[in-house]
Each structure stands twice: as C-alpha cells, then as structure tokens.
Amino acid sequence: MAATTQFAYRTLKGIGIVNGPPSYEPLEGFTRPEGNIRCCMYSSCGRYFAWATTEEVKIVDASSGNVISHLPAENVYELGFSPLETYVITWQRPSKDEAGDAAKNLKVWRVIDESPAGGKYMGKQTVGKFVQKNQTGWNLRYTFDEKFCARVVTNEVQIYESHDLTKVWNKLRVEGVSDFAVSPGENHSIAVFVPERKGLPASVRVYNVPQFDTPASQKNFFKGDKVQLKWNDNGTSLIVLAQTEVDKTGKSYYGETTMYLLSANGGFDSRIDLDKEGPIHDVSWSPKSNSFAVVYGYMPAKTVIFNAKAQPTHTFPLAPRNTVCFSPHGRFVLVAGFGNLAGQMDIYDLEKDYSKLCTIEASNASVCEWSPDGKHILTATTSPRLRVDNGIRIWRASGGLMYNEDLNELYHVCWRPEQGSAAPLEENPFSSVPAPHASALKYLESVKTPSKPAGAYRPPGARGQVTPLAFKREDEGGAAYVRDGISSFANYVNGFGKSKSRVVPGAEAAEDKSPLPPGAAPGGGVSLTGTGEGIDSEPLSKAAKKNAKKREAKKAAAAAAAAAANGESAPLTQLKLQGRILAIVLIGERTQRDAKEAEAKDTCRLLQYRPDSKQVQRPHKARRQSEAEVEIEDSAVTPRLQ
C-alpha cells in the first residue's frame, strides 16, 4: 500500500502535520503540541516523526499520529535518524558537568526500546555519548546498511560499529582533516577533505573501508578553503564544490568557486571547466546517478546538464536563476531563482526533449522541495529570513496553485520522505487536473492582477525605437557582461587614484580634457622631456620647476662624486653648470628670508642718520655688515670651484 503524501511544519506556537494532495486535511489522531518546540523532523524512510521540547523528545507514528516513544533529553536543539530508522540522535548545547569537564552532549538512542512498567522513561538508556562542540556537522555519518558510523576528531576519522559505540572499531588517520562524507551506496567508502595549509594544496581523498593505507581516489587542488562533498545515490561518483574565503582577483565578495568530479574506484577524476565567468550557484545530482546539473556564471546565469563523465549534454536558456533540483523520479528538473531574485521556477521534462512545462511565480520563497510523488512542488517563506508573509504554498508541477496556508513565524516545513517505489510516476502524470483547494482559490481572489510593466524610462526622442544591444541583458540578446572589479573603486590604491570618467553604453568614447598632473604625459606615465613642458603643452608651476631643478642638481652632484671616486675629473663646463644650478636653487629657497633681511638692512642704514638712535655711535658695524652681505651674495651667485 502506497504511503499517503504528507508534510509537517513548525511555527512559533506549535507543530502541524497535514496530509498532502488531494485532501490537504490535518492528520487524524495527532494531537498538536504547543509551546517552545526547537526542532522537528521525519525519519529517513518517513515512518516516524519526532520533535524536541525543553523537557523531552517525542516520537510518533507518521501514519497515525500515535506516540511511539519518549526520550528523557532536555534542551535538544538538533535531531537526526539513522538510515534504517533504528537509532535517533540528539544534540544539546555544550555545557560542563559537576567536575568542570565538558559534558557529553551528543547522544544516540534506540527508537524502539522496551520499557518496563513504572514510567515512560524507565529503561531508556543511550547507546553512545560523545562530546560535540560544533553544531555544524554535528551528526554521526552512517553507512546505508547502518553497519558502521563515523565522526571526525582532530586529525582522524573515528569509525564505530553502530551497535557498539563504546569503543572505536577503526581509525582513518589524515593530518589536517576538516570534513568528510560517507558514501550512500552499497560500497563502504569515505571521502575526506584537507584544506590548504603551509603552501600545500588542498586535497580530497576517497578510502574504502577498511583499507585505509592507500586512497582509492585522490584529487589535489588550490583555491580550496572549504568544500561541499556531494555523492550520487549509487555512491559511485563524488562532486567536490570547492570555495575560497576571498577572491584574490577582486571580482566577487564571496570568494572563488571551482568544481571537480571523482569516481569512487579511482578510474576518473577531472576539474569541470565552465564556459561562463562567475560563481557556481548550485549543483545537484539526478536520482538516477547518471547526470548532474550546474547553475553558474554572473546573472543571467547558465544552467547545464552534464553526464557522468562531466560532458555537457544540454544547456538551458540564460536566465536569472540560482537553484536547480531534480524530481524524485529524475524525470523533471526545476530551475529557479530565489533569494534576491524574483522567485521564478521553470519546470522542464527531461524525457520529452527537455521541453518546458511551465513557469511558476513564487516570490520571496526560502524553501523549495519536490513532493515524493513527483507531481507537486512545495514553496514556503520562513523566518528569520522574512518575518512577514510567512506561509506554505503547494503548486502542481504543470502549473497552478493547489494549496495555500498563511502562518505566523514559520520556522520549518518539509515533505514526508518516501521511497521511489512507494509513489511510482505514471506515463502521463498530468493528464487529469484536480480542482485546487479552497485556500488556493481564496488566495488567488485576493491577489491583484499584475499590471503590464511600464518598462524602463525612455526620453521622448528614443520612444518607439528598438532597444540598442548595449542596454539589453545577455539573455535578451545583449553582449556578455565582463567584470573588471568588485566596484567602481576596484582600481584605486588605498582610496587614491584618478576617478573613471562616466561612460554611456553604446556611445563613442569622449576625449579626456581634464588637466594632467605636473610632469605627467598624456595617456599616463611621466613626461619624457623631463620638465613636463613643450610636448606636454602644460607649463609647470613654480614649485614643480624648483623640485625638478633640485633633482637635476642632485643627479649632477652624484655623477661628479662618482667620477671623483673613480679618479676621473669632471669637465669644467659641467662643474660650472652644477654651480649655477645649485646657486639658483639656493636663491630660490632663500627668497622669503632674503626679503626680510633686505628690509632689516634698509632699516639699519636709516638708523645711522637718526640722532636719537643708538646706532649712530656705531656706523662702522653697519658698514662691516654690508660688506659681509655683498661677499655672501657673490659666493651664492658663483660658487667657488675646487
């Protein structure tokens, strides 16, 4: 019997479980909990549903809503299930015990544990406990058959047998390992990531359990501060999406991204070269494990489907998109633009020559998931990204809103997982169109019909004409946009530099008529004449002339000193020229001081003829001062030659 399509959500005040299409009714037999609920989730196969309160963790049967188990775990912030739903894992915030040591905050419990009479918590014992400080990557990683589970610690990955977590079964020793991923396929493989350090490249290595002496596959690369490791469902290939914290080229605030493809057996590894400049927005494996899709490049982005050997098989039209997601059966693919984009979703049928089914407008969506039956798409606006207009909407993949529910502070929503065999897809899944739910009809009535966009403003002289290509986006037929930097100030150095002139797209470049700096040549660089005059057609200022003469005098003095050191005599004409230049420089430096001294001398001469002045009694001192000043002036004009 096929499982009923179902979804669950968590809000500020409680949790709700709702049956999916076509009924959209709350689950009978489920008592909605209220209060401070921090997390909730379905088990891997959709059999159980669990949530955590401040006092305990409850597990219910997802089909009936009956309570299955209570776990005495307080203040749980994260929940997880093992692949076969045998174990449930809880994570609490790090704390210290009575002795002052770090408390074991990651605990593993059995979902079904026989409890003797006497209380709901009697006999509830943990299978294992660990100290886990970081909330990122907190959960244990299980193999598909739950035979082994693993966790990363300093410089090693510890592997346990799932039924005995009290001792380490084996260790994978890798210096500097920061992340790892367990293959979901039948082969027990582990991929580990080592970031760049001390000039060594980053690396991703794939090991087969328990042969840890030599990696089965390995890829070394630079520009890898952190990665996303994405296995396909068969566990035969691994996509490595590497990212740096800083883009050294200055073209992005969010670092550089590169992508690699490795096979688990070491038969293939390659960097995936993308033909459009810009970041990699999203990558997703097909459920059939024979292809994957990538969205990359500056907006409008490019979406391409590659085969298992990283060869492109189909390219979708350019559009402002940053999300790609395959349907559970692998027949349809969703290409959407969320976040700061408009929220448009394009649905394509891969089995009918990549034909486009429809485009759905889901503005402000922060969650987007395919339903397990492959016919519906759930979108939601959640907090804290947006605290207004929170709600859930379910769309038919062929187009059209089927269900709408507005909620106050929606934090989480998800479909109930199902196996692909539980909800097979028909040959023509959209032959019949069911009636939308009453909530969808009510919402559509309240939504105003969007008016025809007015478009960009055009001056009267340009109205009624074809838009020039320079003003069109790349997906509208315009030229590709090439970034030279992250902003208009990218070419400045410490905030200094010549500002860029205003350029009108499609117009001829205007001649730059701004005055050049002193000593600069047209087009940049330094004047070749040495003075900045003549060919530069720009006269130098007095200060610039003085500085230029200083530099020439220093060069000449240095040349003369070098010649004297080598025992060579400089030509007399050169020495005379040096003396004249030096004299001019000295006179220029003393212009203001000489003016003051001249005024003082005139005052001194006048005082010689004033009877009431004391200087009358000392005329010889004034004469001696005048003679000394004449000698100083002569020596300044014509320096003494050695």
Residue, then its C-alpha position, 0 to 999 in steps of 0.5 A: m500500500a502506497a504511503t499517503t503524501q504528507f508534510a509537517y511544519r513548525t511555527l512559533k506556537g506549535i507543530g502541524i502535520v497535514n496530509g498532502p494532495p488531494s485532501y490537504e486535511p490535518l492528520e487524524g489522531f495527532t494531537r498538536p503540541e504547543g509551546n517552545i518546540r526547537c526542532c522537528m523532523y521525519s525519519s529517513c524512510g518517513r515512518y516516524f516523526a519526532w520533535a524536541t521540547t525543553e523537557e523531552v523528545k517525542i516520537v510518533d507514528a507518521s501514519s497515525g499520529n500515535v506516540i511511539s516513544h519518549l526520550p528523557a533529553e532536555n534542551v535538544y536543539e538538533l535531531g537526526f535518524s539513522p538510515l534504517e530508522t533504528y537509532v535517533i540522535t540528539w544534540q544539546r548545547p555544550s555545557k560542563d558537568e559537576a567536575g568542570d569537564a565538558a559534558k557529553n552532549l551528543k547522544v544516540w538512542r534506540v527508537i524502539d526500546e522496551s520499557p518496563a512498567g513504572g514510567k515512560y522513561m524507565g529503561k531508556q538508556t543511550v547507546g553512545k555519548f560523545v562530546q560535540k562542540n560544533q553544531t555544524g556537522w554535528n551528526l554521526r555519518y552512517t553507512f546505508d546498511e547502518k553497519f558502521c558510523a563515523r565522526v571526525v576528531t582532530n586529525e582522524v576519522q573515528i569509525y564505530e560499529s553502530h551497535d557498539l559505540t563504546k569503543v572505536w572499531n577503526k581509525l582513518r588517520v589524515e593530518g589536517v582533516s576538516d570534513f568528510a562524507v560517507s558514501p550512500g551506496e552499497n560500497h563502504s567508502i569515505a571521502v575526506f577533505v584537507p584544506e590548504r595549509k603551509g603552501l600545500p594544496a588542498s586535497v580530497r581523498v576517497y578510502n574504502v573501508p577498511q583499507f585505509d593505507t592507500p586512497a582509492s581516489q585522490k584529487n589535489f587542488f588550490k583555491g580550496d578553503k572549504v568544500q561541499l562533498k556531494w555523492n550520487d545515490n549509487g555512491t559511485s561518483l563524488i562532486v567536490l564544490a570547492q570555495t575560497e574565503v576571498d577572491k584574490t582577483g577582486k571580482s566577487y565578495y564571496g570568494e572563488t568557486t571551482m568544481y571537480l568530479l571523482s569516481a569512487n574506484g579511482g578510474f576518473d577524476s577531472r576539474i569541470d571547466l565552465d564556459k561562463e565567468g562567475p560563481i557556481h550557484d548550485v549543483s545537484w545530482s539526478p536520482k538516477s546517478n547518471s547526470f548532474a546539473v550546474v547553475y553558474g556564471y554572473m546573472p543571467a546565469k547558465t544552467v547545464i546538464f552534464n553526464a557522468k563523465a562531466q560532458p555537457t549534454h544540454t544547456f538551458p536558456l540564460a536566465p536569472r536563476n540560482t537553484v536547480c533540483f531534480s524530481p524524485h523520479g529524475r524525470f523533471v528538473l526545476v530551475a529557479g531563482f530565489g533569494n534576491l531574485a524574483g522567485q521564478m521556477d521553470i519546470y522542464d521534462l527531461e524525457k520529452d526533449y527537455s521541453k518546458l512545462c511551465t513557469i511558476e511565480a513564487s516570490n520571496a520563497s526560502v524553501c523549495e522541495w519536490s513532493p515524493d510523488g513527483k507531481h507537486i512542488l512545495t514553496a514556503t517563506t520562513s523566518p528569520r529570513l522574512r518575518v512577514d508573509n510567512g506561509i506554505r504554498i503547494w503548486r502542481a508541477s504543470g502549473g497552478l496553485m493547489y494549496n495555500e496556508d498563511l502562518n505566523e513565524l514559520y520556522h520549518v516545513c518539509w515533505r514526508p520522505e518516501q521511497g521511489s517505489a512507494a509513489p511510482l510516476e505514471e506515463n502521463p502524470f498530468s493528464s487529469v487536473p484536480a480542482p485546487h483547494a479552497s485556500a488556493l482559490k481564496y488566495l488567488e481572489s485576493v491577489k491583484t492582477p499584475s499590471k503590464p510593466a511600464g518598462a524602463y524610462r525612455p526620453p521622448g526622442a528614443r520612444g518607439q525605437v528598438t532597444p540598442l544591444a548595449f542596454k539589453r541583458e545577455d539573455e535578451g540578446g545583449a553582449a556578455y557582461v565582463r567584470d573588471g572589479i568588485s566596484s567602481f573603486a576596484n582600481y584605486v590604491n588605498g582610496f587614491g587614484k584618478s576617478k573613471s570618467r562616466v561612460v554611456p553604453g553604446a556611445e563613442a568614447a569622449e576625449d579626456k580634457s581634464p588637466l594632467p598632473p605636473g610632469a605627467a604625459p598624456g595617456g599616463g606615465v611621466s613626461l619624457t622631456g623631463t620638465g613636463e613642458g613643450i610636448d606636454s603643452e602644460p607649463l609647470s608651476k613654480a614649485a614643480k620647476k624648483n623640485a625638478k631643478k633640485r633633482e637635476a642638481k642632485k643627479a649632477a652632484a652624484a655623477a661628479a662624486a662618482a667620477a671623483a671616486n673613480g679618479e676621473s675629473a669632471p669637465l669644467t663646463q659641467l662643474k660650472l653648470q652644477g654651480r649655477i644650478l645649485a646657486i639658483v636653487l639656493i636663491g630660490e629657497r632663500t627668497q622669503r628670508d632674503a626679503k626680510e633681511a633686505e628690509a632689516k638692512d634698509t632699516c639699519r642704514l636709516l638708523q645711522y642718520r637718526p640722532d636719537s638712535k643708538q646706532v649712530q655711535r656705531p656706523h662702522k658695524a653697519r658698514r662691516q655688515s654690508e660688506a659681509e652681505v655683498e661677499i655672501e651674495d657673490s659666493a651664492v651667485t658663483p660658487r667657488l670651484q675646487 
